[in-house]
Amino acid sequence: MAARMDLRNLHFSLEDAVDIEFFEPAEAAALMRCTESWLRDGATSGRFPHACWGKGKIIFTSEHILEIAKLSEILPGKTSSQLPESQLLNKQRLIGTRSKARLSPVS
């Protein structure tokens, strides 16, 4: 009888997992009102959670989008000096390929 209860609980948890929606980067960008390139760059750099299907196709779930929104949130009263170091590094803006070359160590 206990085994039957476990199977029922498993069935209910699988139903909950099916409620997840899947979005391509363009759809997720429209939903979040941001650019597709910002989402793609964040996913490929490892800053944003995402899934890859097939030969590297980027997919975002509804849970990923919620997590990205939380990661990008800036709470009132937090100054840049109070932000974690990982967020401070993401705020640095580099333009062009010359900037990237300057960051690489000189041989």
N, C-alpha and C positions, 0 to 999 in steps of 0.2 A: 504494500500500500504506500509506503514511503517513497518507493521508486516512482510510482505513478505521480505523486505530488511534485517530485523534482522535474519530471517531464513537462508537467503543466506550467511550472514556473519558467522553465526554459522556453516554452512556446510563447509565453507572454513577453519575455525579454526580447525574443526575436521579432515579435510584432513591433515593439518599440523601436528597434533598430531600422526597420523598414520605413519608418516615418521620416528618415533623413532625405533631404532633397539634394540633388547634385546640380552644379552650375559650371558652365564653361567660363573662362576668364572674362569674356565680353559680357555675359549675363551677370556675373558676380559684380563686375565694375558698374554696370547700370543700376544694380540693386543698391550698391554702397555709395553711388554717386561719386566715383573716383575714376581715374584712368585705368584702362586695361594694362598699360605698360607698368604702372605702379604696382599692381597686383602681381603681374608676371615677374617683375624684378624682385619683389619681396619673396616670392615663392622660390625662384631659382637661387637666390642668395641664402636661403634658409631662414629668413626672418619670419615668414608666414607659414602656417600649417597648410598643407594641401595633399592631394593624392595624385599619383601618376598612373595613367592607364596606357596600356599598349606600348608604343615606342616613345614614351615620355610626354604624353598628352596631359597637361595640367588640368586638374578638376578640383573644385572647391565644394565642400559640403556646407549645409546650413550651419553646422557646428563650427567649421573652419571660419566662416564669415563672422560669426559671433566672437570667436577668439581673436580674429584680426582687429575687430572693432575695439575689443578690450585692450589689446596690445597698443593700439594707437591713441588710446584715451589719455588725456592730460587732466588731472584732477585740479580743482582750484586750490591755490595756496602752495603748489609745488613749483619751485623755481628750477632752473636748469641745473643748479649745483646739487639739488636733492634727487635728481633723476639717476637711475642706475647707469653704470658706465656703458652698458650695451646700448641703451637708448641715446646716450650722448654721442657715441660713435656713429649711430644712424643719422643723427642730425647734421653731420659734417657734409657739406655739399661740394662735390667735385665736378668740374665742367671739362669735358673733352678728354682725350686720351693722354695728353701731356701731363695732366694732374695725376693720373693713375701711375704714369711712369715715374714721377717724382717720389711716389710713396714706396716704390720697390727698392730694395737694397741695391747699392752700387757694387758691382763686382770688381 
